[in-house]
């Protein structure tokens, strides 16, 4: 997720959920609500990026979603 943090603009809010920690029920609930089936995954403005459904997170897919453009 270093890529996300590097590309995010100063006014962007980046929240990272640790799905490996069994005690983090909020993280698991959030992953279910986004339909996350594989990690790492990124959601922008409440929507799971299409690349996360079939491939991997890339700088191009983040920029296409508007990360860093605010």
C-alpha positions in Angstrom: 0.0 0.0 0.0 3.0 2.2 -0.2 2.0 3.0 -3.8 -1.4 4.3 -2.6 0.2 6.4 0.1 2.8 7.8 -2.4 0.2 8.8 -5.0 -2.5 10.2 -2.6 -2.7 13.9 -2.5 -2.2 15.8 0.8 -6.0 16.3 1.1 -6.8 12.6 0.3 -7.8 10.4 3.2 -6.1 7.0 3.1 -7.4 4.3 5.4 -5.7 0.9 5.6 -7.5 -2.1 7.1 -5.5 -5.0 8.3 -7.5 -8.1 7.3 -4.9 -10.4 8.8 -5.9 -9.4 12.4 -8.8 -11.6 13.4 -9.8 -9.1 16.1 -10.5 -6.3 13.6 -14.2 -7.0 13.0 -14.6 -3.5 11.3 -12.0 -4.4 8.7 -13.6 -7.7 7.8 -17.1 -6.1 7.7 -15.7 -3.3 5.4 -14.1 -5.9 3.1 -17.4 -7.8 2.8 -19.3 -4.6 2.1 -16.9 -3.8 -0.8 -17.0 -7.4 -2.1 -13.3 -7.9 -1.6 -12.3 -11.5 -2.4 -8.5 -11.0 -2.8 -5.9 -8.7 -1.2 -4.4 -6.3 -1.6 -7.4 -4.3 -2.7 -8.2 -0.7 -3.0 -11.5 1.2 -2.9 -11.8 4.8 -4.0 -14.9 6.8 -3.0 -16.6 3.7 -1.8 -16.1 1.6 -4.9 -13.7 -1.3 -5.3 -11.3 -0.7 -8.2 -12.0 -2.9 -11.1 -8.3 -4.1 -11.2 -8.8 -5.5 -7.7 -11.4 -7.9 -9.0 -9.2 -9.6 -11.6 -5.7 -8.4 -11.4 -3.4 -6.3 -9.2 -3.2 -2.7 -8.0 -1.2 -0.6 -10.3 -0.2 3.0 -10.5 -2.2 3.4 -13.7 -5.4 1.9 -12.2 -5.0 4.2 -9.2 -4.6 7.3 -11.4 -7.5 6.3 -13.5 -9.6 6.2 -10.4 -8.6 9.7 -9.5 -6.0 9.0 -6.8 -3.7 12.0 -6.4 -5.8 14.3 -8.6 -7.6 16.2 -5.9 
